[in-house]
Every structure is written in structure tokens, then in C-alpha cells.
């Protein structure tokens, strides 16, 4: 088996959200076609997902909520909230999306591949214990982390969320736990309205939620600085046993739903930094799961750069090129300083 696995399945395209909805099946259709490009094809192993069981979904969601989503199966349209809709095939797509993450985790834990990318939908990081929101039905990444804790007895899991929007559902899932360190960069204040610097966790989880809220306009250099100055030192101190990434591409510089300036090269650079962290602490074990990203050319090219990085083709050693103006980098350094101040008591590396 190749060192990189990719979860891919046509059932994900059967989650139909409406002709003008930004989270459309065209996103994955474009990505799946890209996987046949000459510079990508044959570089990874395709992995067919399995269906997540109700017990596995219930690791992170209320049983009555799971039943509510199941009742949408076969119905042409159900509106769960103003942004989040289902179609006849959405239930199946959702349980195979969560199951795709779990299938990939099993392969990686067994050492049959080094890293992987779950190219799945619907996305997940907004989904809460008993609520669908923000285009998300089940929280794929959170279910994956719970699965690692239950099935493989892991005690230190790092979740990195670089989606433009804050992953409120993922944060809430682990807000009182030190078993999961949740790190998020996001545009703020923006949907869903969570993710302030002072949201750091409660009880045993205090200090294990690290939010880096950004005003917009940040590009490749800004994100690289945040990861190098905040995430990498914390990660080296935390020493995770597995790294999960909520990979949203709406920070792309032309995305219609955001105001960031990240290029495909910037996403590759972030991937490489996290691969280096995984190599130091968890034998390279790293899994990405697709979240947002609504510019079709942008998400396609950015996923390609990410995949090429995972298979060792993108070797970005110097600072990536930037789409941001100098004043944006100044504002980013100010945010970095504030984040360090808030978290210095928990993480000595930031002191």
C-alpha cells in the first residue's frame, strides 16, 4: 500500500443541498476528477469507506438526534436549519462520511499507511451533540477522535482546524477534556460567532482549546507564523499520539464566503508543518478530513497541493508566498502575542 490513503466514494455526491447552495456536490466532483491528473494519479491508495454504526455516531451525538437524521433518508428535502438541508441520499452520505474517517484511522493505526485524506461530505465541524448546523450533519472529526480514545485508548489527540469558520461543534465536544487539544484559526467575529481567544476550555480541559481569531485579510505568511509561533511549540509540549485536521479551504483568497488570502501553496505549507509535527511525535500518523471551501477552482487546486505534500512531492522549506499586505502580518503578530499571553500558564513553551 502507498504511504498515503484517500477516502473516496460516489455516495458522498448523493447529498444534494440545492442548486444555489455553496456546499454542493460539485465540490467533490471536481476534486475526484482532479485525482486522475497525471501528477496525482497512482500516488496514493484509494480506500472505500464503511458505514459508521449508530454506536459510533453516538460517541459524539445524542441518540435521538441520530434518529432524527435517519428519518430524513429517502425524503427529497428536509430543512434542519436555514443553512443545513438534506436530500434522499444525505443520511447514507453522512454515515459513510463518518465511517470513512473511522476506516482511515484503522488503516493508519495498523501502520498500513503513513497519512491520509478523507475526501468526504457532508462536512462536520459545526455539528453539535444534538444539532445540525453550518452545512454539517455529523461531526466527522470529533467522532474520529472519540473513536481513537475508545478503540485505541489514546489519551492525547491534536485536532487542527484551519477552516475559515470556527468549529463550534468540535470545540464543544472536548471543552472539558485534556485528551483532545483543539486548535483553530478562523475569521472572527463571523459565523458561528464562537472562537474568541478567551474560550480556552473548562475544568480538566482548561488550556486545551486554543483559538486564534483573525479579522480577515491574512495570507500564507500569517498562517505560517501562527503555526510556527503558537501551534508547533504547544504540540511539541503536548506530544500528541495522533493528529487530525479539519481541512477547510474557505481561507482561499477568492472564496466567496470569506475574506482570507491563503493560496494553494499556503495550504501545502501548513500541511508540511503538521507532517513534521506528526513525524516527531506520533510516527507520522496524520489524517485530514475535508470541511469547507466554496471556490471550485480554489478547493480543487488546494486539495491537489495538499495531497502532493502528503505523498512527499511538495517540499516547501522557506516561507511560502503570501497573499497578505504587511499591515495584516502586523495584526497577526498582535493576535499571536495575545494568544501566548492567555495560554502561557498552561503551555510553558509560550511563556
C-alpha positions, -999 to +999 in steps of 0.1 A: +000+000+000+012+035-007+021+057+022-009+080+017-046+068+016-075+087+002-111+080+012-134+084-019-169+073-026-196+083-050-223+081-023-210+115-010-223+131-042-259+120-033-261+145-006-279+172-025-283+207-010-300+226-037-289+243-069-275+275-053-262+261-020-224+267-016-218+232-001-227+214-033-218+180-048-198+199-074-170+204-049-162+167-046-169+160-083-142+185-092-118+170-066-125+135-077-118+144-114-085+161-102-074+128-087-070+115-122-045+142-132-012+128-143+008+144-114-016+129-088-030+096-102-014+065-087+004+084-060-019+071-032-042+042-023-080+047-026-098+035+005-135+027+004-154+039+034-175+018+057-208+028+073-204+042+108-226+023+133-252+041+154-230+033+184-200+050+168-221+080+159-233+081+195-198+086+206-204+122+199-241+127+192-274+122+210-293+090+201-324+110+194-305+133+171-291+104+152-327+091+148-338+125+135-312+125+108-320+089+099-357+099+094-346+121+065-335+091+045-355+088+013-371+123+017-364+147-012-359+177+011-356+183+049-345+217+063-327+212+096-318+249+099-317+277+074-283+267+061-284+229+066-306+208+043-308+171+035-320+151+005-329+114+000-293+103+000-280+125+028-283+100+056-263+074+037-237+100+027-234+112+063-229+078+079-203+069+053-186+102+058-181+095+095-173+058+086-147+069+061-128+087+088-130+056+110-119+033+082-089+055+075-080+056+112-079+018+114-056+017+084-032+043+098-032+028+133-023-006+118+007+010+101-005+002+066-001+038+055+016+069+070-011+095+064-044+100+047-071+124+034-108+117+039-124+134+008-159+133+023-191+152+026-212+165+043-187+183+064-188+181+101-171+206+124-202+227+131-224+197+141-230+196+178-242+168+202-278+173+192-279+198+165-271+201+128-258+235+117-235+252+092-239+226+064-229+198+089-248+167+100-223+145+120-191+158+133-167+135+114-135+147+131-150+146+166-163+111+161-129+101+148-112+115+180-137+097+202-130+065+183-093+068+188-099+073+225-123+043+228-109+018+204-072+026+207-071+040+242-054+072+231-050+100+256-036+128+236-051+138+203-045+170+184-072+185+162-061+213+140-090+233+123-079+257+096-113+262+081-123+298+078-152+293+102-147+283+138-155+246+146-180+252+174-191+216+174-157+202+178-147+227+205-178+219+225-172+182+222-139+184+240-142+216+260-138+199+294-112+173+283-075+172+282-075+141+260-081+164+229-062+196+222-083+217+198-065+244+179-084+267+155-076+296+132-107+314+119-122+346+108-138+364+138-163+377+145-180+356+119-203+326+117-209+308+140-199+335+165-177+313+187-139+311+189-128+341+210-093+340+225-107+336+260-125+304+251-099+281+265-117+251+279-132+243+314-122+220+342-096+194+331-099+209+296-088+244+306-060+254+283-067+226+258-088+248+235-066+273+216-084+298+194-066+322+171-094+346+159-084+367+128-100+398+114-097+388+077-071+395+051-045+371+065-025+351+039+002+324+037+028+342+058+003+349+086-008+313+088+027+301+088+036+325+116+007+313+137+015+277+133+052+282+139+049+305+169+019+290+186+009+256+174+043+240+170+056+249+205+023+237+221+024+205+200+059+197+210+049+201+246+017+182+243+033+153+223+001+141+206-004+104+197-024+113+166-030+145+146-064+151+130-070+181+106-103+197+098-092+209+064-114+237+051-103+256+021-125+287+025-095+307+036-086+306-001-081+341-014-110+340-038-135+321-017-170+337-018-177+331+019-146+345+034-120+373+035-087+355+038-058+355+014-044+319+016-031+303-016-028+266-025+009+269-017-001+282+018-022+251+025+007+229+013+030+247+037+006+242+067+003+205+058+041+202+057+044+218+091+019+194+106+035+164+089+068+174+106+049+175+140+034+141+133+068+127+124+083+140+157+055+128+180+033+101+165+051+082+139+037+104+111+001+094+119-019+122+104-054+123+089-072+152+071-109+154+067-125+178+042-146+206+056-154+239+038-142+256+007-166+270-019-145+283-048-144+253-071-110+261-088-096+271-054-106+240-035-095+217-063-060+232-066-056+235-029-066+199-023-041+188-050-013+208-034-022+192+000-022+157-015+011+162-032+026+174+001+013+142+018+030+120-008+062+139-005+061+159-037+058+194-023+090+204-004+084+239+009+114+247+031+113+285+031+085+309+038+055+304+015+045+332-008+019+355+008-013+370-004-014+394+026-003+430+029+024+439+055-002+455+079-020+422+081+011+404+092+015+431+119-021+425+131-014+388+131+016+392+154-006+412+178-030+383+179-002+358+184+010+378+214-024+378+229-029+341+224+005+334+240-004+356+270-037+338+275-021+303+273+013+308+289+002+293+322-008+261+306+019+258+280+054+266+292+067+268+257+047+300+252+060+317+283 
